[in-house]
């Protein structure tokens, strides 16, 4: 399954505070809203303090199953981005929800890379590394 990530980021000019959201949908569904997504523009308030607004940058990334298996999927919430997409004229909320769920279930089913942090005694580090090399 080909997946499209819609990524929204913003950074405060003075503070350096950041905002990020991602939504993962199927490429087929993305094609139905592509023009609207490419024209999407909104601001995040108060990253740089009271009464400030920072424009969000929208980036689109397309992934194949092979690529997904070799990367860590980052979920940064999707409250504002989701709401803005729902405002598109040609969007069907039920289909959008169903596609997000289908893609989420698909991503959960992949045996993808994940970070693992473990604490071991210094004397066991070499044993753990040797074991991990065989995985």
DRENFI-660412 format. One record per residue: residue in three letters; residue number from 0; x, y, z of N, C-alpha, C, CB in turn. Coordinates in Angstrom, 1 decimal. Glycine has a CB too. Layout:
% residues N
[node "Ala"; NUM; [X; Y; Z]; [X; Y; Z]; [X; Y; Z]; [X; Y; Z]],
...
END
This chain:
% residues 135
[node "Unk"; 0; [0.9; -1.2; 0.0]; [0.0; 0.0; 0.0]; [0.9; 1.2; 0.0]; [-1.0; 0.0; 1.2]],
[node "Unk"; 1; [0.6; 2.2; -0.9]; [1.4; 3.4; -0.9]; [0.7; 4.4; 0.0]; [1.4; 4.0; -2.3]],
[node "Unk"; 2; [1.5; 5.0; 0.9]; [1.0; 5.9; 1.9]; [1.5; 7.3; 1.7]; [1.4; 5.4; 3.4]],
[node "Unk"; 3; [0.7; 8.3; 2.0]; [1.1; 9.7; 1.9]; [1.0; 10.3; 3.3]; [0.2; 10.5; 0.9]],
[node "Unk"; 4; [2.1; 11.0; 3.6]; [2.1; 11.7; 4.9]; [1.9; 13.2; 4.6]; [3.4; 11.5; 5.7]],
[node "Unk"; 5; [0.9; 13.8; 5.2]; [0.7; 15.2; 5.1]; [1.3; 15.8; 6.4]; [-0.8; 15.6; 5.0]],
[node "Unk"; 6; [2.4; 16.5; 6.3]; [3.2; 17.0; 7.5]; [3.0; 18.5; 7.5]; [4.7; 16.6; 7.3]],
[node "Unk"; 7; [2.6; 19.0; 8.7]; [2.5; 20.5; 8.9]; [3.5; 20.9; 10.1]; [1.0; 20.8; 9.3]],
[node "Unk"; 8; [4.3; 21.8; 9.8]; [5.3; 22.3; 10.8]; [5.3; 23.8; 10.8]; [6.7; 21.7; 10.5]],
[node "Unk"; 9; [5.7; 24.3; 12.0]; [5.9; 25.8; 12.1]; [6.9; 25.9; 13.2]; [4.6; 26.5; 12.5]],
[node "Unk"; 10; [7.7; 27.1; 13.1]; [8.7; 27.4; 14.1]; [8.6; 28.8; 14.5]; [10.1; 27.0; 13.7]],
[node "Unk"; 11; [8.6; 29.1; 15.8]; [8.6; 30.5; 16.2]; [9.9; 31.2; 15.8]; [8.4; 30.6; 17.7]],
[node "Unk"; 12; [9.8; 32.4; 15.2]; [11.0; 33.1; 14.7]; [11.9; 33.5; 15.9]; [10.6; 34.4; 14.0]],
[node "Unk"; 13; [11.3; 34.0; 17.0]; [12.1; 34.5; 18.1]; [12.4; 33.4; 19.2]; [11.4; 35.7; 18.8]],
[node "Unk"; 14; [11.4; 32.6; 19.5]; [11.5; 31.7; 20.5]; [12.1; 30.3; 20.1]; [10.2; 31.4; 21.1]],
[node "Unk"; 15; [12.0; 30.0; 18.8]; [12.4; 28.7; 18.4]; [11.4; 27.5; 18.8]; [13.8; 28.4; 19.0]],
[node "Unk"; 16; [10.3; 27.9; 19.4]; [9.3; 26.9; 19.7]; [8.8; 26.3; 18.4]; [8.1; 27.5; 20.5]],
[node "Unk"; 17; [8.4; 25.0; 18.4]; [8.0; 24.3; 17.2]; [6.6; 23.7; 17.4]; [9.0; 23.2; 16.8]],
[node "Unk"; 18; [6.0; 23.4; 16.3]; [4.7; 22.8; 16.2]; [4.8; 21.8; 15.0]; [3.6; 23.8; 15.9]],
[node "Unk"; 19; [4.3; 20.6; 15.2]; [4.3; 19.6; 14.1]; [3.0; 18.7; 14.2]; [5.6; 18.8; 14.1]],
[node "Unk"; 20; [2.4; 18.4; 13.1]; [1.3; 17.5; 13.0]; [1.5; 16.6; 11.8]; [0.0; 18.2; 13.0]],
[node "Unk"; 21; [1.1; 15.4; 11.8]; [1.1; 14.5; 10.6]; [-0.2; 13.8; 10.5]; [2.3; 13.5; 10.8]],
[node "Unk"; 22; [-0.6; 13.6; 9.3]; [-1.7; 12.7; 9.0]; [-1.3; 11.7; 7.9]; [-3.0; 13.5; 8.5]],
[node "Unk"; 23; [-1.5; 10.4; 8.1]; [-1.2; 9.4; 7.1]; [-2.4; 8.9; 6.4]; [-0.4; 8.2; 7.8]],
[node "Unk"; 24; [-2.5; 9.0; 5.1]; [-3.6; 8.6; 4.3]; [-3.1; 7.8; 3.1]; [-4.5; 9.8; 3.9]],
[node "Unk"; 25; [-4.0; 7.1; 2.5]; [-3.6; 6.3; 1.3]; [-3.4; 7.2; 0.1]; [-4.7; 5.2; 0.9]],
[node "Unk"; 26; [-2.5; 6.8; -0.8]; [-2.3; 7.6; -2.0]; [-3.5; 7.9; -2.8]; [-1.2; 7.0; -2.8]],
[node "Unk"; 27; [-4.4; 6.9; -2.9]; [-5.6; 7.0; -3.6]; [-6.5; 8.1; -3.0]; [-6.4; 5.7; -3.6]],
[node "Unk"; 28; [-6.6; 8.1; -1.7]; [-7.4; 9.2; -1.1]; [-6.7; 10.5; -1.3]; [-7.6; 8.9; 0.4]],
[node "Unk"; 29; [-5.4; 10.6; -1.1]; [-4.7; 11.8; -1.3]; [-5.0; 12.4; -2.7]; [-3.2; 11.6; -1.1]],
[node "Unk"; 30; [-5.0; 11.6; -3.7]; [-5.3; 12.1; -5.0]; [-6.6; 12.9; -5.2]; [-5.2; 11.0; -6.1]],
[node "Unk"; 31; [-7.6; 12.5; -4.3]; [-8.9; 13.2; -4.4]; [-8.8; 14.6; -3.7]; [-9.9; 12.3; -3.7]],
[node "Unk"; 32; [-7.8; 14.8; -2.8]; [-7.8; 16.1; -2.1]; [-6.5; 16.8; -2.4]; [-7.9; 15.9; -0.6]],
[node "Unk"; 33; [-5.7; 16.3; -3.3]; [-4.3; 16.8; -3.6]; [-4.3; 18.4; -3.9]; [-3.8; 16.1; -4.8]],
[node "Unk"; 34; [-5.2; 18.8; -4.7]; [-5.2; 20.3; -5.1]; [-5.5; 21.1; -3.9]; [-6.2; 20.6; -6.2]],
[node "Unk"; 35; [-6.4; 20.7; -3.0]; [-6.7; 21.5; -1.8]; [-5.6; 21.5; -0.8]; [-8.0; 20.9; -1.1]],
[node "Unk"; 36; [-4.9; 20.3; -0.7]; [-3.8; 20.2; 0.3]; [-2.6; 21.1; -0.2]; [-3.3; 18.7; 0.4]],
[node "Unk"; 37; [-2.4; 21.1; -1.5]; [-1.3; 22.0; -2.0]; [-1.6; 23.4; -1.8]; [-1.1; 21.7; -3.5]],
[node "Unk"; 38; [-2.8; 23.8; -1.7]; [-3.2; 25.2; -1.4]; [-3.5; 25.6; 0.0]; [-4.3; 25.6; -2.3]],
[node "Unk"; 39; [-3.3; 24.6; 0.9]; [-3.6; 24.8; 2.3]; [-2.6; 25.7; 3.0]; [-3.6; 23.4; 3.0]],
[node "Unk"; 40; [-3.2; 26.6; 3.7]; [-2.3; 27.6; 4.4]; [-3.0; 28.0; 5.7]; [-2.0; 28.9; 3.6]],
[node "Unk"; 41; [-2.3; 27.9; 6.9]; [-2.9; 28.3; 8.1]; [-1.8; 28.7; 9.1]; [-3.8; 27.2; 8.8]],
[node "Unk"; 42; [-2.1; 29.4; 10.2]; [-1.2; 29.9; 11.1]; [-1.4; 29.2; 12.5]; [-1.3; 31.4; 11.3]],
[node "Unk"; 43; [-0.3; 29.1; 13.2]; [-0.4; 28.6; 14.6]; [-0.1; 29.8; 15.5]; [0.7; 27.4; 14.9]],
[node "Unk"; 44; [-1.0; 30.0; 16.4]; [-0.9; 31.1; 17.3]; [0.0; 30.9; 18.5]; [-2.3; 31.6; 17.8]],
[node "Unk"; 45; [0.6; 31.9; 19.0]; [1.4; 32.0; 20.2]; [2.6; 31.1; 20.3]; [0.5; 31.6; 21.3]],
[node "Unk"; 46; [3.2; 30.7; 19.2]; [4.5; 30.0; 19.3]; [5.6; 31.0; 19.8]; [4.9; 29.4; 18.0]],
[node "Unk"; 47; [5.4; 32.3; 19.4]; [6.4; 33.3; 19.8]; [5.9; 34.2; 20.9]; [6.8; 34.1; 18.6]],
[node "Unk"; 48; [4.9; 33.8; 21.6]; [4.3; 34.6; 22.7]; [2.9; 35.0; 22.3]; [5.2; 35.8; 23.0]],
[node "Unk"; 49; [2.3; 35.7; 23.2]; [0.9; 36.1; 23.1]; [0.7; 37.0; 21.9]; [0.5; 36.9; 24.4]],
[node "Unk"; 50; [-0.3; 36.8; 21.1]; [-0.7; 37.5; 19.9]; [0.2; 37.3; 18.7]; [-0.8; 39.0; 20.2]],
[node "Unk"; 51; [1.0; 36.2; 18.8]; [1.9; 36.0; 17.6]; [1.2; 34.9; 16.8]; [3.3; 35.5; 18.1]],
[node "Unk"; 52; [1.6; 34.8; 15.5]; [1.2; 33.8; 14.6]; [2.3; 33.4; 13.7]; [-0.1; 34.3; 13.8]],
[node "Unk"; 53; [2.5; 32.1; 13.5]; [3.5; 31.6; 12.7]; [2.9; 30.7; 11.6]; [4.5; 30.7; 13.5]],
[node "Unk"; 54; [3.2; 31.0; 10.3]; [2.7; 30.3; 9.2]; [3.2; 28.8; 9.2]; [3.0; 31.0; 7.9]],
[node "Unk"; 55; [2.3; 27.9; 8.9]; [2.6; 26.5; 8.9]; [3.1; 26.2; 7.5]; [1.4; 25.7; 9.2]],
[node "Unk"; 56; [4.1; 25.3; 7.4]; [4.6; 24.8; 6.2]; [4.1; 23.4; 6.0]; [6.2; 24.8; 6.1]],
[node "Unk"; 57; [3.5; 23.1; 4.8]; [2.9; 21.8; 4.5]; [3.8; 21.1; 3.6]; [1.5; 22.0; 3.9]],
[node "Unk"; 58; [4.2; 19.9; 4.0]; [5.1; 19.0; 3.2]; [4.4; 17.7; 2.9]; [6.5; 18.8; 3.8]],
[node "Unk"; 59; [4.5; 17.1; 1.8]; [3.9; 15.9; 1.4]; [5.0; 14.9; 1.2]; [3.0; 16.0; 0.1]],
[node "Unk"; 60; [4.9; 13.7; 1.8]; [5.8; 12.6; 1.6]; [5.1; 11.4; 1.2]; [6.7; 12.4; 2.9]],
[node "Unk"; 61; [5.6; 10.7; 0.2]; [4.9; 9.4; -0.2]; [5.9; 8.3; 0.1]; [4.6; 9.5; -1.8]],
[node "Unk"; 62; [5.3; 7.2; 0.6]; [6.1; 6.1; 1.0]; [5.5; 4.8; 0.4]; [6.2; 6.0; 2.5]],
[node "Unk"; 63; [6.5; 3.9; 0.1]; [6.1; 2.5; -0.3]; [6.2; 1.7; 0.9]; [7.0; 2.0; -1.5]],
[node "Unk"; 64; [5.7; 0.4; 0.8]; [5.8; -0.5; 1.9]; [7.2; -0.7; 2.3]; [5.1; -1.8; 1.6]],
[node "Unk"; 65; [8.1; -0.9; 1.3]; [9.5; -1.1; 1.6]; [10.1; 0.0; 2.4]; [10.3; -1.3; 0.3]],
[node "Unk"; 66; [9.8; 1.2; 2.0]; [10.3; 2.4; 2.8]; [9.8; 2.4; 4.2]; [10.0; 3.7; 2.0]],
[node "Unk"; 67; [8.5; 2.1; 4.3]; [7.9; 2.1; 5.7]; [8.5; 1.1; 6.6]; [6.4; 1.9; 5.5]],
[node "Unk"; 68; [8.9; 0.0; 6.1]; [9.5; -1.1; 6.9]; [10.9; -0.6; 7.4]; [9.7; -2.3; 6.1]],
[node "Unk"; 69; [11.5; 0.3; 6.8]; [12.8; 0.8; 7.2]; [12.9; 2.1; 7.8]; [13.7; 0.8; 6.0]],
[node "Unk"; 70; [11.8; 2.6; 8.3]; [11.7; 3.9; 9.0]; [10.9; 3.8; 10.2]; [11.2; 5.0; 8.0]],
[node "Unk"; 71; [11.0; 4.8; 11.1]; [10.2; 4.9; 12.2]; [9.0; 5.9; 11.9]; [11.0; 5.4; 13.5]],
[node "Unk"; 72; [7.8; 5.5; 12.1]; [6.6; 6.3; 11.9]; [6.5; 7.3; 13.1]; [5.4; 5.4; 11.6]],
[node "Unk"; 73; [6.4; 8.5; 12.8]; [6.2; 9.5; 13.8]; [4.8; 10.1; 13.8]; [7.2; 10.7; 13.7]],
[node "Unk"; 74; [4.1; 9.9; 14.9]; [2.8; 10.5; 15.0]; [2.8; 11.7; 15.9]; [1.8; 9.4; 15.6]],
[node "Unk"; 75; [2.5; 12.8; 15.3]; [2.6; 14.1; 16.1]; [1.2; 14.7; 16.2]; [3.5; 15.1; 15.4]],
[node "Unk"; 76; [0.2; 13.9; 16.4]; [-1.2; 14.4; 16.5]; [-1.7; 15.0; 15.2]; [-1.2; 15.4; 17.6]],
[node "Unk"; 77; [-3.0; 15.3; 15.2]; [-3.5; 15.8; 13.9]; [-4.8; 16.7; 14.2]; [-3.8; 14.7; 13.0]],
[node "Unk"; 78; [-4.9; 17.4; 15.3]; [-6.1; 18.1; 15.6]; [-6.4; 19.3; 14.6]; [-6.0; 18.7; 17.0]],
[node "Unk"; 79; [-5.5; 20.2; 14.4]; [-5.7; 21.3; 13.6]; [-5.7; 21.0; 12.1]; [-4.7; 22.4; 13.8]],
[node "Unk"; 80; [-4.7; 20.2; 11.7]; [-4.5; 19.8; 10.3]; [-5.8; 19.0; 9.9]; [-3.3; 18.9; 10.1]],
[node "Unk"; 81; [-6.2; 18.1; 10.7]; [-7.5; 17.3; 10.5]; [-8.6; 18.3; 10.2]; [-7.8; 16.3; 11.7]],
[node "Unk"; 82; [-8.8; 19.2; 11.1]; [-9.9; 20.2; 11.0]; [-9.9; 21.0; 9.7]; [-10.0; 21.1; 12.2]],
[node "Unk"; 83; [-8.7; 21.4; 9.3]; [-8.5; 22.2; 8.1]; [-8.9; 21.3; 6.9]; [-7.1; 22.8; 8.0]],
[node "Unk"; 84; [-8.4; 20.1; 6.9]; [-8.7; 19.2; 5.8]; [-10.2; 18.9; 5.7]; [-8.0; 17.9; 5.9]],
[node "Unk"; 85; [-10.9; 18.8; 6.8]; [-12.4; 18.6; 6.8]; [-13.1; 19.8; 6.1]; [-12.9; 18.4; 8.2]],
[node "Unk"; 86; [-12.5; 20.9; 6.1]; [-13.1; 22.1; 5.5]; [-13.1; 22.1; 3.9]; [-12.5; 23.4; 6.0]],
[node "Unk"; 87; [-12.3; 21.2; 3.3]; [-12.2; 21.1; 1.9]; [-13.6; 20.8; 1.3]; [-11.2; 20.0; 1.4]],
[node "Unk"; 88; [-14.0; 21.4; 0.2]; [-15.3; 21.2; -0.4]; [-15.6; 19.8; -0.8]; [-15.4; 22.1; -1.6]],
[node "Unk"; 89; [-14.6; 19.1; -1.3]; [-14.9; 17.7; -1.9]; [-14.5; 16.6; -0.9]; [-14.1; 17.6; -3.1]],
[node "Unk"; 90; [-14.5; 16.9; 0.4]; [-14.1; 15.9; 1.4]; [-15.4; 15.2; 2.0]; [-13.2; 16.4; 2.5]],
[node "Unk"; 91; [-15.3; 13.9; 2.1]; [-16.4; 13.2; 2.8]; [-15.8; 12.8; 4.1]; [-16.9; 12.0; 1.9]],
[node "Unk"; 92; [-16.3; 13.3; 5.2]; [-15.8; 13.0; 6.5]; [-15.7; 11.5; 6.9]; [-16.6; 13.7; 7.6]],
[node "Unk"; 93; [-16.7; 10.8; 6.5]; [-16.7; 9.4; 6.8]; [-15.7; 8.6; 6.0]; [-18.1; 8.8; 6.5]],
[node "Unk"; 94; [-15.5; 9.0; 4.7]; [-14.5; 8.4; 3.9]; [-13.1; 8.7; 4.5]; [-14.6; 8.8; 2.4]],
[node "Unk"; 95; [-12.9; 10.0; 4.9]; [-11.6; 10.5; 5.4]; [-11.3; 9.7; 6.7]; [-11.7; 12.0; 5.7]],
[node "Unk"; 96; [-12.2; 9.6; 7.6]; [-12.0; 8.8; 8.8]; [-11.7; 7.4; 8.5]; [-13.3; 8.9; 9.7]],
[node "Unk"; 97; [-12.5; 6.8; 7.6]; [-12.2; 5.3; 7.3]; [-10.8; 5.2; 6.7]; [-13.3; 4.9; 6.3]],
[node "Unk"; 98; [-10.4; 6.1; 5.9]; [-9.1; 6.0; 5.2]; [-8.0; 6.1; 6.3]; [-8.9; 7.0; 4.1]],
[node "Unk"; 99; [-8.1; 7.1; 7.2]; [-7.1; 7.2; 8.3]; [-7.1; 6.0; 9.1]; [-7.5; 8.4; 9.2]],
[node "Unk"; 100; [-8.2; 5.4; 9.4]; [-8.2; 4.2; 10.2]; [-7.6; 3.0; 9.5]; [-9.7; 3.8; 10.6]],
[node "Unk"; 101; [-7.9; 2.9; 8.2]; [-7.4; 1.8; 7.4]; [-5.9; 1.9; 7.3]; [-8.0; 1.8; 5.9]],
[node "Unk"; 102; [-5.4; 3.1; 7.1]; [-3.9; 3.3; 7.0]; [-3.3; 3.1; 8.4]; [-3.6; 4.7; 6.5]],
[node "Unk"; 103; [-3.9; 3.6; 9.4]; [-3.4; 3.4; 10.8]; [-3.3; 1.9; 11.1]; [-4.3; 4.0; 11.8]],
[node "Unk"; 104; [-4.3; 1.1; 10.8]; [-4.3; -0.3; 11.0]; [-3.1; -1.0; 10.2]; [-5.6; -1.0; 10.6]],
[node "Unk"; 105; [-3.0; -0.5; 8.9]; [-1.9; -1.0; 8.1]; [-0.6; -0.7; 8.7]; [-2.1; -0.4; 6.6]],
[node "Unk"; 106; [-0.3; 0.5; 9.1]; [0.9; 0.9; 9.7]; [1.2; 0.1; 10.9]; [1.0; 2.4; 10.0]],
[node "Unk"; 107; [0.2; -0.1; 11.7]; [0.4; -0.9; 13.0]; [0.7; -2.4; 12.7]; [-0.9; -0.9; 13.8]],
[node "Unk"; 108; [0.3; -2.9; 11.5]; [0.5; -4.3; 11.2]; [1.9; -4.5; 10.6]; [-0.5; -4.7; 10.2]],
[node "Unk"; 109; [2.6; -3.4; 10.2]; [4.0; -3.6; 9.6]; [5.0; -3.9; 10.7]; [4.4; -2.3; 8.9]],
[node "Unk"; 110; [5.9; -4.7; 10.4]; [7.0; -5.0; 11.3]; [8.1; -4.0; 11.0]; [7.5; -6.5; 11.0]],
[node "Unk"; 111; [7.8; -2.8; 11.3]; [8.7; -1.7; 11.0]; [9.8; -1.5; 12.1]; [7.9; -0.4; 10.8]],
[node "Unk"; 112; [10.7; -0.7; 11.8]; [11.8; -0.3; 12.8]; [11.2; 0.5; 13.9]; [13.0; 0.4; 12.1]],
[node "Unk"; 113; [11.7; 0.2; 15.1]; [11.4; 1.0; 16.3]; [12.6; 1.2; 17.2]; [10.2; 0.3; 17.1]],
[node "Unk"; 114; [12.6; 2.3; 17.9]; [13.7; 2.5; 18.8]; [13.4; 1.8; 20.1]; [13.9; 4.0; 19.1]],
[node "Unk"; 115; [14.5; 1.3; 20.7]; [14.4; 0.5; 21.9]; [15.5; 1.0; 22.8]; [14.4; -1.0; 21.7]],
[node "Unk"; 116; [15.2; 1.4; 24.0]; [16.2; 1.8; 25.0]; [16.1; 0.9; 26.2]; [15.9; 3.3; 25.5]],
[node "Unk"; 117; [17.3; 0.3; 26.5]; [17.3; -0.6; 27.6]; [18.5; -0.2; 28.5]; [17.5; -2.1; 27.1]],
[node "Unk"; 118; [18.3; -0.5; 29.8]; [19.4; -0.3; 30.7]; [20.0; -1.6; 31.1]; [18.9; 0.5; 32.0]],
[node "Unk"; 119; [21.3; -1.8; 31.0]; [22.0; -3.0; 31.3]; [23.3; -2.6; 32.1]; [22.3; -3.9; 30.1]],
[node "Unk"; 120; [23.7; -3.6; 32.8]; [25.0; -3.4; 33.5]; [26.1; -3.3; 32.5]; [25.3; -4.6; 34.5]],
[node "Unk"; 121; [27.1; -2.5; 32.8]; [28.2; -2.3; 31.9]; [28.9; -3.6; 31.5]; [29.3; -1.4; 32.5]],
[node "Unk"; 122; [28.9; -4.5; 32.4]; [29.5; -5.8; 32.1]; [28.7; -6.6; 31.0]; [29.7; -6.7; 33.3]],
[node "Unk"; 123; [27.4; -6.3; 30.8]; [26.6; -7.0; 29.9]; [26.4; -6.3; 28.5]; [25.3; -7.3; 30.5]],
[node "Unk"; 124; [27.0; -5.2; 28.3]; [26.8; -4.4; 27.1]; [27.3; -5.2; 25.9]; [27.6; -3.1; 27.1]],
[node "Unk"; 125; [28.4; -5.8; 25.9]; [28.9; -6.6; 24.8]; [28.0; -7.8; 24.5]; [30.3; -7.1; 25.1]],
[node "Unk"; 126; [27.5; -8.4; 25.5]; [26.6; -9.6; 25.3]; [25.3; -9.1; 24.6]; [26.2; -10.2; 26.7]],
[node "Unk"; 127; [24.7; -8.0; 25.1]; [23.5; -7.5; 24.5]; [23.7; -7.1; 23.0]; [23.0; -6.2; 25.3]],
[node "Unk"; 128; [24.8; -6.4; 22.7]; [25.1; -6.0; 21.4]; [25.3; -7.2; 20.5]; [26.4; -5.1; 21.3]],
[node "Unk"; 129; [26.0; -8.2; 20.9]; [26.2; -9.4; 20.2]; [24.8; -10.1; 19.9]; [27.1; -10.4; 20.9]],
[node "Unk"; 130; [24.0; -10.1; 20.9]; [22.7; -10.7; 20.7]; [21.9; -9.9; 19.7]; [21.9; -10.7; 22.0]],
[node "Unk"; 131; [21.9; -8.6; 19.8]; [21.1; -7.7; 18.8]; [21.6; -7.8; 17.4]; [21.2; -6.3; 19.3]],
[node "Unk"; 132; [22.9; -8.1; 17.2]; [23.4; -8.2; 15.8]; [22.8; -9.4; 15.1]; [24.9; -8.4; 15.9]],
[node "Unk"; 133; [22.3; -10.4; 15.9]; [21.7; -11.6; 15.3]; [20.2; -11.5; 15.0]; [21.9; -12.8; 16.2]],
[node "Unk"; 134; [19.6; -10.4; 15.4]; [18.2; -10.2; 15.2]; [17.9; -9.8; 13.7]; [17.6; -9.1; 16.1]],
END
